[in-house]
Amino acid sequence: MSPENSQWGPFDVAEGATPLTDEERQGLKPTWIATRSELNDAEANNIAKALRSRRWSKRSTSELLDDLRMRRLHADMFGDVWSWAGKYRTTEKNIGVFPGDISIKVRDLVQDAAYWFQGEQMTMDEAGVKFHRDLVAIHPFANGNGRHARAATDLLLSSVGGQPFSWGGGADLMDNSRIRSSYIAALRAADMGDYAPLLTFVRS
């Protein structure tokens, strides 16, 4: 697995030239990757390629809000790097729902979000942060959950004619930084029902 699995799974710890352990290399496709820095670069390139694809830029809201489409997005974002990309995790983590409940929780979320993004119950920004927080909380995949949830949220906002979030001004949220700390704190506040810090952060 990659270095994203910490207490707050959606955030990677940038450790530069630190060699990957044998456990961290399980499921890794490119045999040349040996360090955390090389892994981060490979994942970033894979994500950028996926999100440039017309497959995602032209999707409607209803097409995006589908559990199979959520898995397909993860597969496209990480499939060049990891053999398990797009597959729901099968082991328990210190964050996220029980593995056997993942598929049900994701289906429930996309069905609920279809109403949120109609704009009758909440604003588009409110719908976006709630969708993002709920998807991160489910933690569907072994890794890449934060980046996947941010990408899915931005695609949904674009599909309804909104502006994607700035996520702290475009900072690398995988780095140990003040901005990353603010992101984590905002997510924790949302877990407790206070979405104000996250609403502020995503447009900062």
C-alpha positions as CSV (number, residue, x, y, z in Angstrom):
1,M,0.0,0.0,0.0
2,S,1.2,3.6,-0.5
3,P,1.9,6.0,2.4
4,E,-1.6,7.4,2.6
5,N,-2.7,5.1,5.3
6,S,-2.3,7.0,8.5
7,Q,-4.9,7.9,11.1
8,W,-6.4,10.2,8.5
9,G,-6.2,8.0,5.4
10,P,-6.8,10.6,2.7
11,F,-3.5,12.3,3.4
12,D,-0.1,11.1,2.3
13,V,3.1,11.7,4.2
14,A,5.8,13.1,2.0
15,E,9.0,11.4,3.0
16,G,11.2,12.0,-0.1
17,A,13.7,9.4,-0.7
18,T,12.6,7.0,2.0
19,P,12.6,3.5,0.5
20,L,9.3,1.6,0.3
21,T,9.0,-1.5,2.4
22,D,8.1,-4.8,1.0
23,E,4.6,-4.4,2.5
24,E,4.2,-1.0,0.9
25,R,5.1,-2.4,-2.5
26,Q,2.4,-5.0,-2.5
27,G,0.2,-4.4,-5.5
28,L,2.6,-1.9,-7.1
29,K,2.7,-2.3,-10.9
30,P,5.8,-0.3,-11.9
31,T,8.9,-2.3,-10.8
32,W,11.2,0.7,-11.0
33,I,9.5,2.6,-8.1
34,A,11.6,2.2,-5.0
35,T,11.0,5.4,-2.9
36,R,8.2,7.4,-1.5
37,S,9.1,10.3,-3.8
38,E,9.0,8.1,-6.9
39,L,5.6,6.7,-5.8
40,N,4.2,10.2,-5.2
41,D,5.3,11.3,-8.7
42,A,3.9,8.2,-10.4
43,E,0.5,8.6,-8.7
44,A,0.4,12.3,-9.5
45,N,1.1,11.6,-13.2
46,N,-1.6,8.9,-13.2
47,I,-4.1,11.2,-11.6
48,A,-3.4,14.1,-14.0
49,K,-3.8,11.8,-17.0
50,A,-7.1,10.5,-15.8
51,L,-8.6,13.9,-15.0
52,R,-7.6,15.3,-18.4
53,S,-9.6,12.5,-20.1
54,R,-12.9,13.4,-21.8
55,R,-14.3,10.3,-20.0
56,W,-14.6,12.5,-16.9
57,S,-14.8,16.0,-18.1
58,K,-18.1,15.4,-20.0
59,R,-20.0,13.3,-17.5
60,S,-23.4,14.5,-16.2
61,T,-24.2,14.7,-12.5
62,S,-26.4,11.5,-12.8
63,E,-23.7,9.6,-14.5
64,L,-21.1,10.6,-11.9
65,L,-23.4,9.7,-9.0
66,D,-23.2,6.0,-9.5
67,D,-21.2,3.6,-7.3
68,L,-19.7,1.8,-10.3
69,R,-18.6,5.2,-11.7
70,M,-17.0,6.0,-8.4
71,R,-14.9,2.8,-8.6
72,R,-14.1,3.5,-12.3
73,L,-12.8,7.0,-11.3
74,H,-10.5,5.5,-8.7
75,A,-9.3,2.9,-11.2
76,D,-8.5,5.5,-13.8
77,M,-6.7,7.7,-11.2
78,F,-4.5,4.9,-9.8
79,G,-4.7,2.0,-12.2
80,D,-1.3,2.7,-13.8
81,V,0.3,2.3,-10.3
82,W,-1.7,-0.1,-8.3
83,S,-3.2,-3.5,-9.2
84,W,-6.0,-2.9,-6.6
85,A,-7.1,0.4,-8.0
86,G,-10.9,0.7,-8.3
87,K,-11.5,-2.2,-5.9
88,Y,-13.1,-1.7,-2.5
89,R,-10.9,-2.6,0.4
90,T,-11.4,-5.9,2.1
91,T,-9.6,-5.2,5.4
92,E,-10.5,-3.0,8.3
93,K,-8.7,0.3,8.9
94,N,-8.6,2.8,11.8
95,I,-10.8,5.0,9.7
96,G,-13.8,4.1,7.6
97,V,-16.7,1.7,7.7
98,F,-16.6,-2.1,7.9
99,P,-15.5,-3.5,4.6
100,G,-18.7,-5.5,4.1
101,D,-20.7,-2.2,4.4
102,I,-18.7,-0.2,1.8
103,S,-20.8,-1.0,-1.3
104,I,-24.0,-0.2,0.5
105,K,-22.7,3.0,2.0
106,V,-21.4,4.3,-1.3
107,R,-24.7,3.5,-3.0
108,D,-26.6,5.3,-0.3
109,L,-24.3,8.3,-0.6
110,V,-24.6,8.7,-4.3
111,Q,-28.4,8.4,-4.1
112,D,-28.6,11.0,-1.3
113,A,-26.2,13.3,-3.2
114,A,-28.5,13.3,-6.2
115,Y,-30.9,15.3,-4.1
116,W,-28.3,17.5,-2.6
117,F,-26.9,18.6,-6.0
118,Q,-30.4,19.6,-7.2
119,G,-29.9,22.8,-5.1
120,E,-33.2,22.6,-3.2
121,Q,-31.9,21.4,0.1
122,M,-28.6,23.2,0.2
123,T,-26.2,25.3,-1.9
124,M,-23.8,23.6,-4.3
125,D,-20.8,24.3,-2.0
126,E,-22.7,22.7,0.9
127,A,-23.6,19.7,-1.3
128,G,-19.9,19.4,-2.3
129,V,-18.5,19.5,1.2
130,K,-21.0,17.1,2.5
131,F,-20.4,14.6,-0.3
132,H,-16.7,15.0,0.1
133,R,-16.8,14.5,3.9
134,D,-19.1,11.5,3.6
135,L,-17.0,9.7,1.0
136,V,-13.8,10.3,2.9
137,A,-15.6,8.9,6.0
138,I,-16.6,5.7,4.2
139,H,-12.9,5.3,3.1
140,P,-13.9,2.8,0.3
141,F,-10.4,2.0,-1.0
142,A,-7.1,0.8,0.5
143,N,-5.6,4.1,-0.4
144,G,-6.1,7.3,-2.5
145,N,-9.4,8.1,-0.7
146,G,-8.8,11.8,-0.2
147,R,-7.5,12.5,-3.7
148,H,-10.4,10.4,-5.1
149,A,-13.0,12.2,-3.0
150,R,-11.6,15.6,-4.0
151,A,-11.6,14.7,-7.7
152,A,-15.1,13.3,-7.5
153,T,-16.4,16.4,-5.7
154,D,-14.8,18.8,-8.3
155,L,-16.3,16.8,-11.1
156,L,-19.7,17.0,-9.5
157,L,-19.5,20.7,-9.0
158,S,-18.4,21.2,-12.7
159,S,-21.3,19.0,-13.8
160,V,-23.8,21.4,-12.2
161,G,-22.1,24.4,-13.6
162,G,-20.2,25.3,-10.5
163,Q,-16.6,26.1,-9.9
164,P,-14.4,23.3,-8.5
165,F,-13.0,23.9,-5.0
166,S,-9.6,25.5,-4.5
167,W,-8.8,23.1,-1.6
168,G,-6.6,25.5,0.3
169,G,-5.2,27.4,-2.7
170,G,-3.9,24.4,-4.6
171,A,-1.5,23.3,-1.9
172,D,-0.2,19.7,-2.0
173,L,-2.4,18.2,0.7
174,M,-0.1,15.2,0.9
175,D,2.7,17.3,2.5
176,N,3.0,17.9,6.2
177,S,2.0,21.6,6.2
178,R,-0.1,24.1,7.9
179,I,-2.6,23.9,5.1
180,R,-2.8,20.1,5.4
181,S,-3.4,20.5,9.1
182,S,-6.2,22.9,8.5
183,Y,-7.8,20.4,6.0
184,I,-7.7,17.6,8.6
185,A,-9.1,19.9,11.3
186,A,-11.9,21.0,9.0
187,L,-12.8,17.3,8.2
188,R,-12.8,16.5,11.9
189,A,-15.1,19.4,12.6
190,A,-17.4,18.2,9.9
191,D,-17.4,14.7,11.5
192,M,-18.9,16.4,14.5
193,G,-21.5,18.2,12.4
194,D,-19.8,21.6,12.0
195,Y,-19.2,22.1,8.3
196,A,-18.3,25.8,8.5
197,P,-14.5,25.2,8.7
198,L,-14.6,22.9,5.7
199,L,-16.8,25.3,3.7
200,T,-14.2,28.0,4.4
201,F,-11.2,25.8,3.6
202,V,-12.4,24.5,0.3
203,R,-12.8,28.0,-1.1
204,S,-9.5,29.4,0.5
